[in-house]
Amino acid sequence: MTRKVLTILSNRFTPTKTPIYLELDCKSDGTIVKEKRLRALPRNAAYDEVWENNDGKNSLDSCTRMKKHYKHKLLRAKKAS
C-alpha cells in the first residue's frame, strides 16, 4: 500500500522566500518510491500526511527534522470503516 505525502520546505528566517512543495509516494514502511516537485501549493485535499521543515533547506536530503501537521487543510478525510 502506498500513501501520498506533501512535504513543505519553508524558511522561517526569510518568510518572503517562496516555499518548496514536494509530493512523495511512500510505502507503508516509510520508503520513498517517487518524489515530485510541485510548482505551487495544491488546491485539493488529496494527501494522507503533510510534513513541514522551516529551517530554509532546499532539498529533502538535507533536512534533519520535520514537523507533522495533523489538521492541515490539504489532508484527505479518513474513510469510515
VENRAUR-V300326 format. One record per helix or strand of 2 or more residues. SS is the DSSP state (@ for helix, = for strand). FROM is the first residue (numbers start at 1). LEN is the number of residues. If there is no record, write none. Layout:
# VENRAUR-V300326
ss={SS | SS}
from={FROM | FROM}
len={LEN | LEN}
This chain:
# VENRAUR-V300326
ss={= | = | = | = | =}
from={2 | 20 | 32 | 49 | 67}
len={8 | 8 | 7 | 5 | 3}
